[in-house]
Amino acid sequence: MARVGKRAGRNFGFGRQLSYAGPQALKDLFGDGHFATVKAHSVRWQAFVRWCRSEEGPRVNDARQIGREILMRYAVHVREQVDQGNVGIATAQNRLSSVNRTMAALRGDQYVKIPTPSKALGLQRSGVRNEVPQGQDRAQVKLIARALSERQQSRVSAIVYLAREAGMRLREAILADLPRLQREAQQLGKINIQDGTKGGRSGASAPRWVAVTDQILDALNTASAVSPSGSRNLLASDESYKDFMRAVVRPARDLLHEHGLKGFHELRAAYACERYEQLTGFPAPVNGGRGYREDREFDQRARQQISHELGHNRIDVVSAYIGGRR
């Protein structure tokens, strides 16, 4: 048996460290089989443990102290990771499911869990968008940005514009090298999105050029105007990305919701839909367009271009932004 102590003891008898106890409980549950399953759950469990030990987390190291409230806080954290483009929807749901499975293995019951991970995340796993993206109407975006500025959230207002007009992820908008992008916009008529990108992309080895429009130029100028003194991005010199997310971005989400915007990711989808129509002359499929039926090769090229501009390596991901080809 994998248990090293009594069930009533620390981590329900599976060890003193939460990181160790989870895998031990899984081994106890699955016995001598399902090695791949145990390993997969254990890897995802470690992501939960890192969050538990972080400043953002509950700072616990004993599974007996973990209740449903903590699990739901973790679900919110994972949802934010999706919004920032750091993890995909499937990965997010798998992480929550693994936490449920590991907690059940530790406790010996299923009384403490995240009910229906997909609902907790508020996301669809199909990978194909079937709801019209919010934020396509620039008048709505302008109202949201103005409301943020009026509540001393001018930097979040700038993020809204960068996400909508340049298709940037939340992290990319926060860490964008604004002087460089402004210089490229003026001299080259295009910008290379590199800072804060997903998966370690950086430098000329992974160029991600986006053609500059008047709206992109305005968004860059707006962001530059509210950038803290001495900074090249939206962070102050004494401010960490994590602190900015916790103290500035998170409180602003309620205002986004008040104005009918689920999150920043919707703005990337709005950007993608607009680019599809510009490239093909047809509305995006999720907006009722049927261009993919008229010319599938043209549709394919447009999706490849949008995939590049959004910073993805796979064309199939674009369906999550503009809809599929039914």
LUMPA-747058 format. One record per residue (C-alpha): residue in one letter; x, y, z. Coordinates in nm, 4 decimals. Layout:
// residues N
<r aa="A" east="X" north="Y" up="Z"/>
...
***
This chain:
// residues 326
<r aa="M" east="0.0000" north="0.0000" up="0.0000"/>
<r aa="A" east="0.1199" north="0.3515" up="-0.0761"/>
<r aa="R" east="-0.0194" north="0.5129" up="0.2411"/>
<r aa="V" east="0.2571" north="0.5916" up="0.4895"/>
<r aa="G" east="0.0419" north="0.6941" up="0.7886"/>
<r aa="K" east="-0.3084" north="0.6850" up="0.9291"/>
<r aa="R" east="-0.5976" north="0.8194" up="0.7178"/>
<r aa="A" east="-0.6626" north="1.0846" up="0.9852"/>
<r aa="G" east="-0.3028" north="1.2094" up="0.9597"/>
<r aa="R" east="-0.1461" north="1.4806" up="0.7460"/>
<r aa="N" east="-0.2510" north="1.4527" up="0.3802"/>
<r aa="F" east="-0.4783" north="1.1667" up="0.4878"/>
<r aa="G" east="-0.1775" north="0.9526" up="0.5704"/>
<r aa="F" east="-0.0021" north="0.9773" up="0.2335"/>
<r aa="G" east="0.2964" north="1.1872" up="0.3431"/>
<r aa="R" east="0.3928" north="1.5268" up="0.4778"/>
<r aa="Q" east="0.4219" north="1.7048" up="0.1422"/>
<r aa="L" east="0.1210" north="1.7732" up="-0.0780"/>
<r aa="S" east="0.3348" north="1.7187" up="-0.3885"/>
<r aa="Y" east="0.4303" north="1.3709" up="-0.2694"/>
<r aa="A" east="0.0947" north="1.2713" up="-0.1217"/>
<r aa="G" east="-0.1058" north="1.3166" up="-0.4429"/>
<r aa="P" east="0.0933" north="1.0704" up="-0.6570"/>
<r aa="Q" east="0.1091" north="0.8250" up="-0.3659"/>
<r aa="A" east="-0.2679" north="0.8298" up="-0.3288"/>
<r aa="L" east="-0.3096" north="0.7744" up="-0.7022"/>
<r aa="K" east="-0.0744" north="0.4748" up="-0.6918"/>
<r aa="D" east="-0.2748" north="0.3401" up="-0.4003"/>
<r aa="L" east="-0.5980" north="0.3880" up="-0.5956"/>
<r aa="F" east="-0.4826" north="0.2311" up="-0.9234"/>
<r aa="G" east="-0.2638" north="-0.0407" up="-0.7755"/>
<r aa="D" east="-0.0044" north="-0.1877" up="-1.0089"/>
<r aa="G" east="-0.1702" north="-0.0769" up="-1.3332"/>
<r aa="H" east="-0.2569" north="0.2349" up="-1.5297"/>
<r aa="F" east="0.0937" north="0.3798" up="-1.5115"/>
<r aa="A" east="0.0252" north="0.6380" up="-1.7834"/>
<r aa="T" east="-0.2950" north="0.7492" up="-1.6113"/>
<r aa="V" east="-0.1211" north="0.7879" up="-1.2769"/>
<r aa="K" east="0.1599" north="0.9852" up="-1.4370"/>
<r aa="A" east="-0.0769" north="1.2167" up="-1.6249"/>
<r aa="H" east="-0.2827" north="1.2908" up="-1.3124"/>
<r aa="S" east="0.0350" north="1.3409" up="-1.1098"/>
<r aa="V" east="0.1776" north="1.5965" up="-1.3529"/>
<r aa="R" east="-0.1448" north="1.7980" up="-1.3453"/>
<r aa="W" east="-0.1612" north="1.7646" up="-0.9678"/>
<r aa="Q" east="0.1810" north="1.9295" up="-0.9411"/>
<r aa="A" east="0.0430" north="2.2358" up="-1.1237"/>
<r aa="F" east="-0.2236" north="2.2563" up="-0.8532"/>
<r aa="V" east="0.0375" north="2.2155" up="-0.5789"/>
<r aa="R" east="0.2478" north="2.5000" up="-0.7231"/>
<r aa="W" east="-0.0594" north="2.7233" up="-0.7184"/>
<r aa="C" east="-0.1388" north="2.6191" up="-0.3592"/>
<r aa="R" east="0.2092" north="2.7261" up="-0.2510"/>
<r aa="S" east="0.2098" north="3.0516" up="-0.4453"/>
<r aa="E" east="0.1247" north="3.3988" up="-0.3199"/>
<r aa="E" east="-0.1919" north="3.3824" up="-0.5256"/>
<r aa="G" east="-0.2905" north="3.0475" up="-0.3771"/>
<r aa="P" east="-0.4042" north="2.9457" up="-0.0270"/>
<r aa="R" east="-0.0519" north="2.8563" up="0.0982"/>
<r aa="V" east="-0.1529" north="2.5098" up="0.2154"/>
<r aa="N" east="0.0507" north="2.1895" up="0.2181"/>
<r aa="D" east="-0.2054" north="1.9539" up="0.3705"/>
<r aa="A" east="-0.4944" north="1.8121" up="0.1677"/>
<r aa="R" east="-0.7089" north="1.8062" up="0.4836"/>
<r aa="Q" east="-0.7204" north="2.1879" up="0.4615"/>
<r aa="I" east="-0.8444" north="2.1873" up="0.1024"/>
<r aa="G" east="-1.2163" north="2.2458" up="0.0697"/>
<r aa="R" east="-1.4453" north="2.3252" up="-0.2176"/>
<r aa="E" east="-1.3797" north="2.6994" up="-0.1845"/>
<r aa="I" east="-1.0091" north="2.6486" up="-0.2538"/>
<r aa="L" east="-1.0853" north="2.4215" up="-0.5480"/>
<r aa="M" east="-1.3179" north="2.6808" up="-0.7001"/>
<r aa="R" east="-1.0483" north="2.9475" up="-0.6545"/>
<r aa="Y" east="-0.8163" north="2.7201" up="-0.8488"/>
<r aa="A" east="-1.0791" north="2.6872" up="-1.1222"/>
<r aa="V" east="-1.0853" north="3.0675" up="-1.1500"/>
<r aa="H" east="-0.7053" north="3.0703" up="-1.1726"/>
<r aa="V" east="-0.7060" north="2.8096" up="-1.4496"/>
<r aa="R" east="-0.9742" north="3.0037" up="-1.6362"/>
<r aa="E" east="-0.7488" north="3.3099" up="-1.6213"/>
<r aa="Q" east="-0.4661" north="3.1008" up="-1.7680"/>
<r aa="V" east="-0.6940" north="3.0185" up="-2.0600"/>
<r aa="D" east="-0.7889" north="3.3851" up="-2.1029"/>
<r aa="Q" east="-0.4213" north="3.4772" up="-2.1111"/>
<r aa="G" east="-0.3517" north="3.2147" up="-2.3764"/>
<r aa="N" east="-0.1152" north="3.0188" up="-2.1522"/>
<r aa="V" east="-0.3145" north="2.6944" up="-2.1685"/>
<r aa="G" east="-0.5783" north="2.5524" up="-2.3971"/>
<r aa="I" east="-0.9342" north="2.4642" up="-2.3019"/>
<r aa="A" east="-0.8684" north="2.0898" up="-2.3071"/>
<r aa="T" east="-0.5602" north="2.1297" up="-2.0865"/>
<r aa="A" east="-0.7568" north="2.3438" up="-1.8419"/>
<r aa="Q" east="-1.0362" north="2.0890" up="-1.8105"/>
<r aa="N" east="-0.7864" north="1.8051" up="-1.7717"/>
<r aa="R" east="-0.6147" north="1.9923" up="-1.4871"/>
<r aa="L" east="-0.9403" north="2.0325" up="-1.2981"/>
<r aa="S" east="-1.0426" north="1.6724" up="-1.3621"/>
<r aa="S" east="-0.7067" north="1.5485" up="-1.2324"/>
<r aa="V" east="-0.7408" north="1.7555" up="-0.9172"/>
<r aa="N" east="-1.0822" north="1.5976" up="-0.8598"/>
<r aa="R" east="-0.9457" north="1.2476" up="-0.9152"/>
<r aa="T" east="-0.6456" north="1.3044" up="-0.6886"/>
<r aa="M" east="-0.8532" north="1.4616" up="-0.4112"/>
<r aa="A" east="-1.0865" north="1.1616" up="-0.4245"/>
<r aa="A" east="-0.7862" north="0.9276" up="-0.4017"/>
<r aa="L" east="-0.6504" north="1.1197" up="-0.1012"/>
<r aa="R" east="-0.9799" north="1.1509" up="0.0855"/>
<r aa="G" east="-1.1332" north="0.8179" up="-0.0048"/>
<r aa="D" east="-1.4557" north="0.9928" up="-0.1027"/>
<r aa="Q" east="-1.5862" north="1.2499" up="-0.3515"/>
<r aa="Y" east="-1.7316" north="1.5054" up="-0.1133"/>
<r aa="V" east="-1.4749" north="1.7749" up="-0.2001"/>
<r aa="K" east="-1.4495" north="1.8369" up="-0.5714"/>
<r aa="I" east="-1.5003" north="2.0854" up="-0.8552"/>
<r aa="P" east="-1.8468" north="2.0043" up="-0.9909"/>
<r aa="T" east="-1.8388" north="1.9633" up="-1.3680"/>
<r aa="P" east="-1.5016" north="2.1177" up="-1.4657"/>
<r aa="S" east="-1.6352" north="2.2346" up="-1.8023"/>
<r aa="K" east="-1.9093" north="2.4371" up="-1.6336"/>
<r aa="A" east="-1.6692" north="2.5676" up="-1.3700"/>
<r aa="L" east="-1.4508" north="2.7044" up="-1.6486"/>
<r aa="G" east="-1.7441" north="2.8344" up="-1.8486"/>
<r aa="L" east="-1.5720" north="2.7112" up="-2.1644"/>
<r aa="Q" east="-1.6568" north="2.4724" up="-2.4440"/>
<r aa="R" east="-1.4099" north="2.1995" up="-2.5231"/>
<r aa="S" east="-1.5155" north="2.1283" up="-2.8786"/>
<r aa="G" east="-1.2594" north="2.3725" up="-3.0132"/>
<r aa="V" east="-1.5096" north="2.5086" up="-3.2644"/>
<r aa="R" east="-1.6770" north="2.8395" up="-3.1858"/>
<r aa="N" east="-2.0506" north="2.8467" up="-3.2348"/>
<r aa="E" east="-2.1261" north="3.1703" up="-3.0481"/>
<r aa="V" east="-2.0726" north="3.5101" up="-3.2089"/>
<r aa="P" east="-1.7711" north="3.6762" up="-3.0415"/>
<r aa="Q" east="-1.8394" north="3.9695" up="-2.8176"/>
<r aa="G" east="-1.6472" north="4.2888" up="-2.8881"/>
<r aa="Q" east="-1.6902" north="4.2933" up="-3.2651"/>
<r aa="D" east="-1.8771" north="4.6224" up="-3.2341"/>
<r aa="R" east="-1.6159" north="4.8927" up="-3.1880"/>
<r aa="A" east="-1.8732" north="5.1211" up="-3.0279"/>
<r aa="Q" east="-1.9108" north="4.8650" up="-2.7490"/>
<r aa="V" east="-1.5335" north="4.8336" up="-2.7131"/>
<r aa="K" east="-1.5006" north="5.2108" up="-2.6918"/>
<r aa="L" east="-1.7635" north="5.2267" up="-2.4175"/>
<r aa="I" east="-1.5817" north="4.9574" up="-2.2188"/>
<r aa="A" east="-1.2459" north="5.1320" up="-2.2607"/>
<r aa="R" east="-1.3951" north="5.4656" up="-2.1546"/>
<r aa="A" east="-1.5605" north="5.3114" up="-1.8481"/>
<r aa="L" east="-1.2282" north="5.1569" up="-1.7458"/>
<r aa="S" east="-1.0466" north="5.4873" up="-1.7821"/>
<r aa="E" east="-1.3102" north="5.6647" up="-1.5761"/>
<r aa="R" east="-1.2420" north="5.4159" up="-1.2962"/>
<r aa="Q" east="-0.8663" north="5.4813" up="-1.3071"/>
<r aa="Q" east="-0.8092" north="5.1626" up="-1.5069"/>
<r aa="S" east="-0.6446" north="5.3292" up="-1.8059"/>
<r aa="R" east="-0.3870" north="5.0534" up="-1.8481"/>
<r aa="V" east="-0.6593" north="4.7885" up="-1.8714"/>
<r aa="S" east="-0.8357" north="5.0171" up="-2.1188"/>
<r aa="A" east="-0.5190" north="5.0080" up="-2.3302"/>
<r aa="I" east="-0.5154" north="4.6263" up="-2.3087"/>
<r aa="V" east="-0.8703" north="4.6160" up="-2.4422"/>
<r aa="Y" east="-0.7674" north="4.8152" up="-2.7487"/>
<r aa="L" east="-0.4502" north="4.6112" up="-2.8124"/>
<r aa="A" east="-0.6431" north="4.2832" up="-2.7883"/>
<r aa="R" east="-0.9222" north="4.4020" up="-3.0170"/>
<r aa="E" east="-0.7127" north="4.5803" up="-3.2800"/>
<r aa="A" east="-0.3951" north="4.3683" up="-3.2896"/>
<r aa="G" east="-0.5269" north="4.0330" up="-3.1681"/>
<r aa="M" east="-0.2860" north="4.0265" up="-2.8740"/>
<r aa="R" east="-0.3236" north="3.7899" up="-2.5824"/>
<r aa="L" east="-0.3611" north="3.9496" up="-2.2413"/>
<r aa="R" east="0.0003" north="3.8764" up="-2.1466"/>
<r aa="E" east="0.1252" north="4.0026" up="-2.4819"/>
<r aa="A" east="-0.0594" north="4.3316" up="-2.4411"/>
<r aa="I" east="0.0789" north="4.3832" up="-2.0909"/>
<r aa="L" east="0.4407" north="4.3057" up="-2.1843"/>
<r aa="A" east="0.4456" north="4.4572" up="-2.5345"/>
<r aa="D" east="0.7590" north="4.6616" up="-2.6065"/>
<r aa="L" east="0.5653" north="4.9740" up="-2.6973"/>
<r aa="P" east="0.8521" north="5.1941" up="-2.8265"/>
<r aa="R" east="0.9680" north="4.9140" up="-3.0584"/>
<r aa="L" east="0.6188" north="4.8469" up="-3.1886"/>
<r aa="Q" east="0.5570" north="5.2171" up="-3.2497"/>
<r aa="R" east="0.8847" north="5.2426" up="-3.4368"/>
<r aa="E" east="0.8028" north="4.9392" up="-3.6510"/>
<r aa="A" east="0.4550" north="5.0724" up="-3.7193"/>
<r aa="Q" east="0.5915" north="5.4044" up="-3.8428"/>
<r aa="Q" east="0.8886" north="5.2698" up="-4.0386"/>
<r aa="L" east="0.7636" north="4.9336" up="-4.1662"/>
<r aa="G" east="0.3866" north="4.9551" up="-4.1612"/>
<r aa="K" east="0.3724" north="4.6318" up="-3.9620"/>
<r aa="I" east="0.4538" north="4.5163" up="-3.6096"/>
<r aa="N" east="0.6228" north="4.2000" up="-3.4851"/>
<r aa="I" east="0.4468" north="4.0691" up="-3.1732"/>
<r aa="Q" east="0.7157" north="3.8983" up="-2.9646"/>
<r aa="D" east="0.6960" north="3.9960" up="-2.5977"/>
<r aa="G" east="0.4925" north="3.7754" up="-2.3660"/>
<r aa="T" east="0.4154" north="3.5259" up="-2.6404"/>
<r aa="K" east="0.3112" north="3.1692" up="-2.5662"/>
<r aa="G" east="0.5480" north="2.8730" up="-2.5739"/>
<r aa="G" east="0.8816" north="3.0557" up="-2.5633"/>
<r aa="R" east="0.8545" north="3.2156" up="-2.9054"/>
<r aa="S" east="1.0954" north="3.5034" up="-2.9404"/>
<r aa="G" east="1.3186" north="3.6897" up="-3.1804"/>
<r aa="A" east="1.3462" north="3.6758" up="-3.5558"/>
<r aa="S" east="1.3339" north="3.2956" up="-3.5458"/>
<r aa="A" east="0.9596" north="3.3195" up="-3.4886"/>
<r aa="P" east="0.8366" north="3.6416" up="-3.6520"/>
<r aa="R" east="0.4728" north="3.7277" up="-3.6032"/>
<r aa="W" east="0.4066" north="4.0259" up="-3.8233"/>
<r aa="V" east="0.0727" north="4.2037" up="-3.8223"/>
<r aa="A" east="-0.0065" north="4.4765" up="-4.0753"/>
<r aa="V" east="-0.0647" north="4.8135" up="-3.9123"/>
<r aa="T" east="-0.4033" north="4.9828" up="-3.9415"/>
<r aa="D" east="-0.5106" north="5.3211" up="-3.8109"/>
<r aa="Q" east="-0.6794" north="5.1387" up="-3.5241"/>
<r aa="I" east="-0.3602" north="4.9526" up="-3.4311"/>
<r aa="L" east="-0.1630" north="5.2759" up="-3.4413"/>
<r aa="D" east="-0.4188" north="5.4419" up="-3.2139"/>
<r aa="A" east="-0.4063" north="5.1446" up="-2.9753"/>
<r aa="L" east="-0.0253" north="5.1640" up="-2.9557"/>
<r aa="N" east="-0.0371" north="5.5375" up="-2.8947"/>
<r aa="T" east="-0.3000" north="5.4938" up="-2.6248"/>
<r aa="A" east="-0.0936" north="5.2254" up="-2.4503"/>
<r aa="S" east="0.2222" north="5.4343" up="-2.4735"/>
<r aa="A" east="0.0440" north="5.7331" up="-2.3199"/>
<r aa="V" east="-0.0575" north="5.5352" up="-2.0101"/>
<r aa="S" east="0.2656" north="5.3362" up="-1.9788"/>
<r aa="P" east="0.4294" north="5.4146" up="-1.6419"/>
<r aa="S" east="0.7239" north="5.6539" up="-1.6481"/>
<r aa="G" east="1.0486" north="5.4797" up="-1.7360"/>
<r aa="S" east="0.8737" north="5.1650" up="-1.8605"/>
<r aa="R" east="0.8646" north="5.0192" up="-2.2108"/>
<r aa="N" east="0.5407" north="4.8322" up="-2.1432"/>
<r aa="L" east="0.2335" north="4.8591" up="-1.9199"/>
<r aa="L" east="0.4130" north="4.7497" up="-1.6014"/>
<r aa="A" east="0.5731" north="4.9951" up="-1.3622"/>
<r aa="S" east="0.9429" north="4.9409" up="-1.2889"/>
<r aa="D" east="0.8627" north="4.8087" up="-0.9383"/>
<r aa="E" east="0.5618" north="4.6021" up="-1.0464"/>
<r aa="S" east="0.5633" north="4.2331" up="-1.1340"/>
<r aa="Y" east="0.3351" north="4.0746" up="-1.3905"/>
<r aa="K" east="0.1719" north="3.8675" up="-1.1173"/>
<r aa="D" east="0.1084" north="4.1743" up="-0.9011"/>
<r aa="F" east="-0.0406" north="4.3602" up="-1.1970"/>
<r aa="M" east="-0.2747" north="4.0717" up="-1.2737"/>
<r aa="R" east="-0.3895" north="4.0446" up="-0.9128"/>
<r aa="A" east="-0.4208" north="4.4125" up="-0.8232"/>
<r aa="V" east="-0.5194" north="4.5695" up="-1.1553"/>
<r aa="V" east="-0.6545" north="4.3246" up="-1.4114"/>
<r aa="R" east="-0.8594" north="4.0988" up="-1.1884"/>
<r aa="P" east="-1.0715" north="4.3783" up="-1.0344"/>
<r aa="A" east="-1.1376" north="4.5120" up="-1.3857"/>
<r aa="R" east="-1.3002" north="4.1868" up="-1.4985"/>
<r aa="D" east="-1.6210" north="4.2715" up="-1.3156"/>
<r aa="L" east="-1.6545" north="4.5876" up="-1.5209"/>
<r aa="L" east="-1.5988" north="4.3906" up="-1.8424"/>
<r aa="H" east="-1.8809" north="4.1590" up="-1.7404"/>
<r aa="E" east="-2.1066" north="4.4554" up="-1.6601"/>
<r aa="H" east="-2.0615" north="4.5712" up="-2.0195"/>
<r aa="G" east="-2.1330" north="4.2316" up="-2.1724"/>
<r aa="L" east="-1.7768" north="4.1131" up="-2.2341"/>
<r aa="K" east="-1.6866" north="3.7692" up="-2.0954"/>
<r aa="G" east="-1.3133" north="3.8269" up="-2.1169"/>
<r aa="F" east="-1.0179" north="3.9527" up="-2.3157"/>
<r aa="H" east="-1.0134" north="3.6369" up="-2.5276"/>
<r aa="E" east="-1.3392" north="3.7463" up="-2.6876"/>
<r aa="L" east="-1.1562" north="4.0471" up="-2.8295"/>
<r aa="R" east="-0.9025" north="3.8207" up="-3.0020"/>
<r aa="A" east="-1.1921" north="3.6294" up="-3.1542"/>
<r aa="A" east="-1.3462" north="3.9580" up="-3.2710"/>
<r aa="Y" east="-1.0132" north="4.0484" up="-3.4324"/>
<r aa="A" east="-0.9949" north="3.7100" up="-3.6049"/>
<r aa="C" east="-1.3482" north="3.7404" up="-3.7432"/>
<r aa="E" east="-1.2733" north="4.0836" up="-3.8831"/>
<r aa="R" east="-0.9503" north="3.9625" up="-4.0432"/>
<r aa="Y" east="-1.1330" north="3.6687" up="-4.2032"/>
<r aa="E" east="-1.3786" north="3.9036" up="-4.3684"/>
<r aa="Q" east="-1.0965" north="4.1329" up="-4.4836"/>
<r aa="L" east="-0.9043" north="3.8399" up="-4.6333"/>
<r aa="T" east="-1.1946" north="3.6563" up="-4.7993"/>
<r aa="G" east="-1.4660" north="3.9142" up="-4.8506"/>
<r aa="F" east="-1.7086" north="3.6900" up="-4.6600"/>
<r aa="P" east="-1.8250" north="3.7133" up="-4.2980"/>
<r aa="A" east="-1.6614" north="3.4622" up="-4.0640"/>
<r aa="P" east="-1.8483" north="3.1305" up="-4.0420"/>
<r aa="V" east="-1.9600" north="3.2036" up="-3.6859"/>
<r aa="N" east="-2.1156" north="3.5250" up="-3.8197"/>
<r aa="G" east="-2.3116" north="3.3316" up="-4.0774"/>
<r aa="G" east="-2.0585" north="3.3480" up="-4.3625"/>
<r aa="R" east="-2.0410" north="3.0679" up="-4.6188"/>
<r aa="G" east="-1.7159" north="3.1611" up="-4.7888"/>
<r aa="Y" east="-1.5680" north="2.8198" up="-4.7126"/>
<r aa="R" east="-1.8333" north="2.6708" up="-4.9411"/>
<r aa="E" east="-1.7502" north="2.9141" up="-5.2215"/>
<r aa="D" east="-1.3752" north="2.8550" up="-5.2200"/>
<r aa="R" east="-1.2243" north="2.6142" up="-4.9687"/>
<r aa="E" east="-0.8686" north="2.6900" up="-5.0790"/>
<r aa="F" east="-0.9236" north="3.0622" up="-5.0225"/>
<r aa="D" east="-1.0751" north="2.9838" up="-4.6829"/>
<r aa="Q" east="-0.7729" north="2.7686" up="-4.5982"/>
<r aa="R" east="-0.5251" north="3.0440" up="-4.6857"/>
<r aa="A" east="-0.7178" north="3.2943" up="-4.4743"/>
<r aa="R" east="-0.7134" north="3.0579" up="-4.1778"/>
<r aa="Q" east="-0.3392" north="3.0069" up="-4.2165"/>
<r aa="Q" east="-0.2806" north="3.3815" up="-4.2159"/>
<r aa="I" east="-0.5023" north="3.4356" up="-3.9108"/>
<r aa="S" east="-0.3315" north="3.1486" up="-3.7298"/>
<r aa="H" east="0.0027" north="3.3203" up="-3.7897"/>
<r aa="E" east="-0.1222" north="3.6593" up="-3.6722"/>
<r aa="L" east="-0.2701" north="3.5138" up="-3.3542"/>
<r aa="G" east="0.0517" north="3.3326" up="-3.2698"/>
<r aa="H" east="-0.0665" north="2.9743" up="-3.3230"/>
<r aa="N" east="0.1186" north="2.7016" up="-3.5066"/>
<r aa="R" east="-0.1894" north="2.4997" up="-3.5977"/>
<r aa="I" east="-0.4550" north="2.6102" up="-3.8430"/>
<r aa="D" east="-0.7276" north="2.4039" up="-3.6729"/>
<r aa="V" east="-0.7094" north="2.6340" up="-3.3686"/>
<r aa="V" east="-0.8593" north="2.9148" up="-3.5774"/>
<r aa="S" east="-1.1991" north="2.7415" up="-3.5651"/>
<r aa="A" east="-1.2153" north="2.8352" up="-3.1976"/>
<r aa="Y" east="-1.2104" north="3.1999" up="-3.3035"/>
<r aa="I" east="-1.4075" north="3.2214" up="-3.6268"/>
<r aa="G" east="-1.6101" north="2.8982" up="-3.6372"/>
<r aa="G" east="-1.5756" north="2.5746" up="-3.8310"/>
<r aa="R" east="-1.6543" north="2.4586" up="-4.1821"/>
<r aa="R" east="-1.9815" north="2.2719" up="-4.1540"/>
***
